[in-house]
Structure formats: C-alpha cells, structure tokens
C-alpha cells in the first residue's frame, strides 16, 4: 500500500479520484485550498485507490494521510491503464500554444483567447484599408519594416496593447481597432544574428506607425518610447528608429496637463548619444518632434521621396510663414546636400538593408572576407602631379570587397567619409577629395570630418585617413563662412580621440590642412606613411615660393624670365619636399609601395588599442 500525504495545512476542495479508480504516478487526485489559493496534489505512484480519508470541505494538517493506494495487481504490466487528467481541474484541457491551438494542445482557454483576439487587432491584417492606402503610396507598414530589419522570430514587442489616450472622447473598441499600439511599435530583437552572437546582435527597435494618427507622438507612445530607451541604455543595446510621423498630437485629452513639455523622451533619446549606436530611418513625412528624434541619431538614412523638417505645413502656416505643401518642406535632395541625411536610398527596403549594414560595423569583426586587388592601388594616383583623380578608388582598394559604406555623400564634398572593413575589422575611412577644390578643406568638409571622427571614437572604431590636400581653403569668400572656427574642429576632435589613427599620404601633404587630416600632426597617428607620389611642404608650393622668394621675383622683369624663375623655384621646392626626403628626416614613418598599404593597415589595426576614457571633456570650436 502507498500513502498520499498532505503537503501543507489546507482544506479539501475536490477529489478527482474515488475508491476503485486506477491512477498513475503524476495524476492530480485531489485539490487543496490554502490562503485562497488552490494546490494540486498528485499521485506518488501507479495504483488503485483503496480509500479517501477526508471529505470535501474538511481541513487537513501537513503530513495527514489523504489517500491510500493499492498496487495494481490485476492489470497486465504493459496494458494501458485508464487515468485521470494529468493537470488541472476535472474537464480542463492542457495549456495551449501561443497561437491558441496546435497539434496536441487543443483550443485556447477563454482568458488566453481574449488576449490573442486583442493582439490580433494590432496587426496589419486587422486594418486592410489602411494597409491598401499605405501600399498605394509605395510605402511599407511599420511592422513590415520591422520584420525586414529583424532576424525572423526574434522581435519581442513591448506595449502592444496601448491605445491613444482619448478614452473620454472615443470608445475602447474604436481605440483598439483604430489606434493600435498608440501608433508606435517598440521592442527588442536580433539584427545580423547570422553574423554575430546574440549579445552583439541584440538591438532595440522603435517604429512610428504612419497609418495610426499620422504617426504622431501621443502620450502613451511617449511612455513606450521612454520605457524602451531605458532598456536600451541599461543594456547598451543599439537603437533603430523609424521616424516617419507628424510630431506632437494635440488630440490626447485623457491627461490633466497643459503643454506636455515635461516628457523625458527627447532627453532620454539624446542621452544615448555616444553610448550606443543610434540609427534613424525616414520615409514619407517626418516633421516636428519626430524629426527632433531623428536629428539626434548617429546616422540618418532616408528615401528619395522623404521630407524632413522641424515643422510641418500647419506649424509653418500658423507661424505666419506662408502656406506650403508637405512636399515643399525639407525634401530629401535638400537635406542630403546640407548634411542632414547621411545615406540617401531609393526605398524602405534599401533603407533597412543599409541600416543592417551600418549596425554590423559596430557589432564586431567578421571572420571571413574577400581581399581586393591591392596591386591596382599603384595606379590610383596619376603620374602627372596636376591631374585630378577619384580617391574613392583608394578607399575601395584598401577595404574588404563590398564593405565600404559611404556617409554624407552630398555634403562636405572635400572629404569622403565611409565605414569599411580591413581583414574583417571595422574601421572609419577619411579621404581627401582632389575632385573638389583640389582637395582643399572648406568649412563643410571640416565639419563632416570632425563629426565622423567623433562618431568612430564614440564607438571604438579605428580611423584611417588618406591624405591629399593643399591645405585649408583660403580667401575672403571662405572666411565669410567662419572658416577659422570650422576647420579648427578637426584639431580638437582629433586631440580627444581614444581610438587608433593611421595616416597615408597619397599625394599632397601641405600645411595645416594636411596636419588636420593626420590627427593634428604627422607624429600624432600610430603611423604616417606616404606613397612614392607624396609631396610635402609647410604650405602650398606656389604660395611658398611667392612668399619666400618675393624679392628675387620682383627683381626679375615681368614676362618670360620671371615666369621661368618662378617655375624653377617651384621645381626646387617640389624636389625638396618629396616623400623620400620626408622619411629621411623622420617627419613621416615610411614611404611604401601602394600595394602594401593594406598590409600596413592590417598590422597596425592588429596592434592598435582603444585607450581608456580620460574623463576630460572637450568644448567644440563651433
């Protein structure tokens, strides 16, 4: 005989087995109640019930014998034995699958089914008309973009059951059906999980839903945003924001507030800067508060048909500034040329693909890569020192095949900036652009370079600078653009770098501009090397001759003789400033075969280390 004892002091609520019943080990045979909670008591083994020692409603003490079981001697050893339900009260089924039903699960319980039905209202399938209008514009839904961005099945949604704070003016059914998730889909997911382990692939994702109240910022979607930003900051998760929407929403009336200027969303979002990578994506119209969050992102990826502005048509008209259509405010070509947009793409699919690529550089190194044809680097710089060329060919020739992602291509044309990989390691690339002002650095190019250095430094990416500049741009016109302050940003940004920096002089290395491209001076980087085509000077050769040999030139009659003297003096300066002479005086570290540049950089990257934070704060010059 086997005895079943009470595990606690309680009251017998219901017997699920009666004398004579056959039971198996693990079957629930009696329900006890203690402190208003029910406890299932299971059979300790196979057997047949001999006796139930307490009646329903009677109290039992811990250790009391509840039931006596006899061994099953009258059933074949391998024969099936009729048994009671293995879990739950009599008549209850097993737990359902998350979708409600599945093989072996049975139908969902009513409480679960009500939640499943409620969640179904948040999905695109519940709003076919809204989806049809969205697709007719050539745009995708917020959930379609998230599904494309995140690894399959990895998105965990936060706050899905929120609705707009408008219950005093609309029914709950109306809000659930027409303001799902309060117009903001938020959650955590994995991105690029096929390339990186879960701890590197995890990210926070937020997407304003333009089909819900025009993607405006409501009270509860602010709360959802704040919640997820806190999770992201605490766990150092990268953040991706789909920012399309119209800004603040005046229609939320459930809260006793006047202006809502106390919301922490904008400060919380800005607090991510420098701590985690933050990616912003804009398609359609992105105005006011949505644009403010977008502007806080490290990188802005936008479609050609997008519009981005700090105020939409209503605000512009309300300010007495005129009447404009949404398409006239901050169109993508304008925002790309002025530097607001970092990467301009054709559509949302390309935007999502670019976001995945961008994040990958901050997720770590890749074990496999395809090396470029480095021998082609020998022919990048023309033999004619006055002939321009495209320095992006040098960038492509140094980086792993297909790894270069150019940033801000419409702005600051004097310097190219890009993320790339060298032997799988992520790096930031800067390159002078001889096709623009001969490579001279103007205010926009300096701003672009300084911010790029700060971006890479914040997230631990080493920097590689390809130098070919006659110096900073000069003249009355450029000084009207505050050139002094803008170009000095490059020195200040470089002086506070904690990441390794490598400089390669492709051709011209003149004056303060060359020093700025080399982190402040040729001995500031981990190494400064030059290709054989390198030429150097404290300033441009022609300017140096005109200043240094003014008396000699003025003493020579104008005309062919003075021109000939000038050319002779320039040639002399050029010969003196050749790369070999710079290396001989140890002003640079080496003159190398261009085809060996990638090898130099790979070894330097392997040896370089990111230094610890000094705690010293910088003050921007502009």
N, C-alpha and C positions, 0 to 999 in steps of 0.2 A: 504493500500500500504506500502511496505517495501523498504527503500532506501539502496543501497550499496555504500559506500563512499571510496575514495582512501585513503589508509593508509600512503601514502608518495608522495612526488613530483617525478613524473616519466613520462614515455611515454608509451602509449598503444601499445603493441606489437601484441596481438592476442586476439580476442574474441572467447570464447569456447561456448557461448550461444547466441542465436538470439531471437528477439521478437517472442513470442508464444511458446518458449521452456519451458517445465516444469523442474524445478531444485529442489534439496533437500538441506537441511542445510549441509554445508561442501563441496559441489561440487565446483570444481575450475571453475570459469566462465570467468575470464579474466587474461591475463598475462601482467604485467607491467615491464618496464625495468628502472633501475636507477643505475648509476655508472657501466654500462656494466654488471650488474647482473640482472637476471630475478626473479620476485616475483609473486607467485601465490596468487590470491585474490579469496576467497571462499564466497559462498552464505551464508548470515546470517540466512536464514531460508528456509522452503519449500515455493514454489510459482511458478508463471508463469511469464516469462519475458514480461513486458509491453514495455520497451524502453531501448536502449543502448544510452547513451548521448554523447559519444565520438567515433570518428572513429579511426581505427588502424593508428598509426603514430602520433596522436595528443598528445600534452603534457597536463598533468593534475597536479593540485596542491593538496597538502594534504588537505583532507576534501571535495574535489569535489565529487558530486554525479555521480557515474559511471553508475548505473543501477537502474531501478525501477521494483519492483516485485509486482504482484497482488496475493492475496490469491487464493489457488486452491479450487474453489467452485464447479467445475464441475466434480470432481473425487470422487468416494466413499472413505470414511475415511480409510478403511483398504485395498484398492486396491493398487497393485504395481504401482509405478509411473516411467515412463521412465526417466532415469537420465544420466547425463554426467559422464565421468571418474572422480573419486574422487581424483585423484592425477596425476600430470604430464601433459605434453602437449598432445594434441589430438593424439590418436593412440598409446601412450606409455602404457606399462603394469606396474603391481605392482613390488615392489622390490623382487628379487629372494632370495632363501635361500643360505647359504654359499656354498652348494654343487652345486649350479647352478639352480636346479629345485627341485620342491617338490609339494605336494598337495596344490593347490590354489595359487602357486607362479608363475607358468609359466616359460618360458625359461629365462636364464640369459641374461642380456644386453651384448652387444658386449664387452664393456670395462671390465666388470666383467669376462666374459668368457675367455678373453685373459689372465687374471691373473690366473684363475683356470687352464687353459692349461699350463701355465708356472710353476705353483706349481706342477702339475702332473709329470713334468719331474724330480722333486726332490725325488719322492717316489720310493721305491724298485721295484714296478710293472713296472716302466718305463725301468728298466735295468735287464731283466730276465737272460741274460747270466752271468752278474756279480754276480747275486744272486745264480745262479746254481753253479758257481765256489766256492763261499763262503760256501754254504751248503755242497758241496762235501768235504770240509776240516773239516766238523763237527763244523763249527762256525756260528754265527748269524750275521746279519747286525746290524749296529749302531741303526737303527730305531727299529729293533726288540728288542734289549736290552733296549732301552728307553721305549718302550711300555710295556715291562715286569716290569720295575722298577717303573714306574709312575702309579698313580691311573688312571683308564680309563677316557679318555676325558679331562684330566687336563693339558696336555702338551701344552704350548704356545711357538711356535718356533720363535726365533729371527734370522734374517739374512738368511732366507731360499733361497732367490733368488741370493745370492752371487755366483760368479763363480771364477775360478782361474784367477789370474792377468796375463793372457797370450794372450790378445786380439791382440797383434802385431804379433803373430805367429799362431793363430788359429781363426777360425770363431766363431761368437757369438752362432750360432746354435750348433757347436761342443762343445763349452764350457758349454752351458746349458745342453746338453744331457750327457756329459761325465765328467763334474766336478761339479755336483750338490752340492750346499751349500758350495762350495770350500772344500769339504772333511771334514766338521766339522758341526755337528748338535748341536745347542745350544738352550736353552730355560729354562723357569721356569715351575714348575709343583708341584703337591702334591704327597707326598710319605707317606704311612701309614695313609691316611686320614680317614680310618675306625676306627683308634685308637685315633687320636689326632685332635683337631680343626684346621681349615685352617691356622691360624697364626703359628702353630707349625709344620704343615705338609708341608708347602711350602719349596721348595728347588730349587737350580739352577743345571741344568744338562748339561754336555758337553760330546760329543762323537765324537772322530775322526773316520772317515769312511775309513776303510782299503781298501774298494773297489774303492776308488777315489784317484788316485795318491799315492797309498800305505799308505794312512793315514798321509801323510807328512804335515808339518806345512807351509802353504802358507801365503802370505801377507794378504789376506782378512780373512782367518780363524784366523790369529792372531788378526785382528781387531775385529772379532766376539767374540773371547775369552776375549779380553780386555773389551769389552762392557758388557758382561755378568758378568765378575768378579767384575766390578764396581757396577752393580746392586746388586750382592750378598753381597758385603761388605757394601754398603749403607743400605741395608735392613736386614742385619745379617741373610742371608739365608745359610743353609748348602750347600755344593757343592759336587757333584758326578762327577768324571771324568772317562770316558772310554778312556784309554790312548794308545791303540794299534796304532802303526804307526812308520814310519822310520825317524822322525826328520825333520830337515830343508829341504826346497825344493828349489833347485837352478834354477828351470825352470821358475819361475815367473819373467818376464822381463819387465813388464809394468811400473815399478817404477825406477826413476833415483837414485838408491842407490848402494853402493859398497858392504857392508857386512851385513847390517841389524842388527848390534849389538845394535842398539838404541831401539829396540822394547821393550815395557814395560811389555810384557806378563809374563815373569818369575818373575820379581819383584812384579807385581800385584798378581800373584798366591801365592808367598811366603808371601805376606802381609796378607793373610787370616789366616795364622798360629796363633793359639791361640785365634782368634776372632770368627770363625765359624768352625764346624766340616767339615773336608775335606776328602772325600773317593776316593781312586784311585782303578780302576779295570784294570787288564791286562790280555788279552788273545792274542794268536798269538805272534807277534813280537813287542816289544816296545823298541825302540832304541833312542839314542841321545836326542834331545830336548823333545820328548815325555816322555822319561824316566826321564828327569830332572824334569818335572812337576809331574810325578808320585812319584818321591822321596820326593817331598815337601808335600805329603799328610800325614794326621794323621795316616791313616791305608792303607795298600796295600793288596788288595785281588787279587789273581792270580790263573789261572788254571794250572794244572799239565803240560800242553803242552806249556806253555808260555816261552818266552825268554825275559829277561830284561837286557839292557846294555847301557852304556854311549856312545857306538859307535857300529854301525853295521859292517858287513863284509867289506864294501867299505872303511870305515874310518880306520879300523884296517889294511887292506892291504895298504892303502895309507900312513899310518904311518910307513910302513916297519916292521910291527909286525907279518907278516905271513898271510897266506890265510886260512880262516875258513868259514865254512858253518854257516848260521844264527843259526842253532840248537846247535852249539857248544859255542855260546856266551851267558853267563848268563842264563843257563837253570834253570827252576823252582826249582828242588831239591837243586841246589847250592844256589840259592837266598833265599830259605826257611831256609836252615841251617845257613846261615850267618846273618839272621835277616832282610834282605830286605823285604821279604814277610811276612806279619803278619798272613794272613789266606790263606792256600793253599786249593783249591777246585778242584772238578773234571771237571766242565764245566762252561759255562757262566750262565746257569740257576741257578746253585748253587751260583755263584758269586753274581748275582743280589739279590737272596734271602738273602745272608749274608749281603749285603750292606743295605738292608731294615732293617734287624735285628740290625745291628750296629747303624744305624741312630736312631732307636727307643729309645736307651738308652739316647740320647741327646735331645729327643723330650718331655720327661717328664715321670711322674709316670703313672702306669696303675691302674684302679680302681679294677680290679679283678685279681686273681692269684690262683695258686694251691700250697699249702704248702707241703714241703717234709716231710718224716718221720724222725723227728728230734731225735727220740729215737735211731736210727741207729748210730748217732754220738758217742754214748757211746762205740762203738766197733771199731771205726776207728783206734785208736792208740793201738798197741798190748801191752799186759801186760809186755812182755819181752822188756826191755828198749833198747836192742841191735837189735831188729828186725825192719827191714825197713817196710814201708807201703806207699801207694799211697795217698798223701794229697789231690789229686783232689776229693777223696770221701768226704772229709770235705767240700770242696767248694760246691759240689753238694748238700750235706746235709744241708747247710745253706741257699741256694738260692731257690727262687721260681722254681718249677718244669719246666724244659725246658728253663730256662732263661740264662744259662751260655754260654758265647761265649768266648772261649779261644783265646788268641792272641800270636803270635810269638812262637808257639809250637815247632818249630825246632831249636830255638836259646836260649842261656842263660838257659839251662835246670835246673839249680839250683834253679830257682824261677819260679813258674807258675804265669801268669797274665791273668785276664779274666774280662769281663764285665758281670754283672748279675743284678738280682733284688731281693730285700728282701721286702716282703709285697708290691710289686708293685713299690717300689722306686729303681731307677737305682743306682748302686754302682760299684766301681772298686775293684776287689779282687786280693790280692797278697798272695802267699803261698809258704813257703819253700818246697823244694822237697827232702825228705830223700833218694829217689832212686838214686840221683846224688850226688856223693861226700859226702854222709851222710847229705846233706843239707847245706854243706859249700858253702859260696858265693864266686864265682870266678869273673873275670873281666866281662865276658859276662853277667852273671846273674845280676851283679850290674848295668851295662848299661841298661839292659832290665827293671829292677825295677825302676831306676831313670827316664827313659823316660816315663814309664807308669804313675808314679806319676805326672809328668808334664802334660801329656795328660788329666788325670782326673781333675787335678786342673784347667787347662785352661778352661774347660767346666763345671765346677761346680759339678763334681761327687764326693761324699764322698768315702773314701778309707777304706777298711777292710784288715788287714794284719794277716795272720795265720802263727805263728812263730814256727819253729822247726829247729834250726840251731846251730851247734857247733861253729859258728863264721865265720870270713873271712878265705878263703883258704890261706895257707901259704906255703913257701918253695921256693927254688931257681928257679924252673921252672915257677911258677906263677908270680914271680917278674919280669921275662923277658917280661911279658905281661902288664907291667905298672899297676900292681895291686893296688898300693898305690893311684894313681890318679883315677882309675876307681871306686873302692869301695867308695871313698870319695864323689863321685857324689850323692850317696844315702843320705848322710847327708845334702848336700847343697840343693838338690831338696826338701827334707822334711822340711828344715828350712824355705822355702819360700811358703809352702802350705797355701792356704786360705780356704780349704775345711775341714770338719770334718774328723778325722782319728781315727780308732779303732783298737786295737791290741788284739789278742787272742793267747796265748802261748799254743800250743798243746802238746809239749814235751820239747825239748831242747831250753833253752834261755841263751846262753853263749856269753859273751864278746861283743866286738864291733859289731859283725855281728847281734846279737840279738837287740842291740840298734838301728842299722840301719834299721832293719825290723820294729821297733817300732817308726818310725819318728824321730830318734835321741836319744831316751831315754824313759824309761818306763813311765815317767810322761808327755811326750810330747803329747800323744794321748788324746782324750776325755776320754777314759778309757783303761786300760790294765788289762785284766783278764787272768786267767790260768785255764786249765783243771787240774783235780787231778794228771794227769800224768806229769805235768810240773816239770822240774828240772832246776836249775839256778846256775850260777857261773860267776865270773869275767872273767874266761877263761875256756876252756875245763877241765874236772875233772882230766884227766890223766896228762895233761900238768901242771896243778896247783900243783898236788902232786909232780911231778918230780922237779918243781922249788922250791916249798915251803919246801919240806922235803928232799932236796938233801943230806944234812949232815947225816940225820938219815938213809937214804937208803944206802949211801956209807959206813956207819959204820957197816952195816949188810952184812955178807958174801954173795957173789953171789950164786944163787941157790934157792932152795925151800923157805928158810927163807926170803930172800929179796923179792921174789915174793909174799909171804904171807903178808908181811908187806905192800907192795905196794897195794895189794887188800884191806887190812883193811883200809888204809888211803883213798883210793878212796871211799870205802863204807861210811866212815865217812863224806867225803865231799858231797857225794850224799845225805845223810840224812840231812845234814845241809842246803842243797840247795833245799829242797822240797818246793812245791808251798805254802803249809800252812805256812811255816816259812817266805817266802817272803811276804805273805799277812799280817802276824803278825807284821812285821817291816814296813809295809805300802810302800814297794817298788813296789808292784802291788796293784790293787784296790780290787780284789776279786778272790777267787777260786770258780768256778761254775761247776754245772752239765753240761756236754757237751750238753745234750738235751735242756738246757735252753739258749744256745748261741744265737740262732736265736732271741729269745725273747729279750735278752740283746741288740742285734744289732738293732732290730726294734725300741726299745725305744730310743736308742741312736741316731738313724737316725732321729727320730721324733723331738728330742730336739736340734740336732746339727744345726748350721747355717754356711752359707758361709760368711766369713768376706769380708769386702770391700778391694779393691786394695790399697796397701800401696804406690805404685809408685816406690818402691825400686827395682832396677834391680840386678839380680844375674849374676855372672860370673861362667860359667861351669868349673869344675876342669879338664876336659879333652878336 
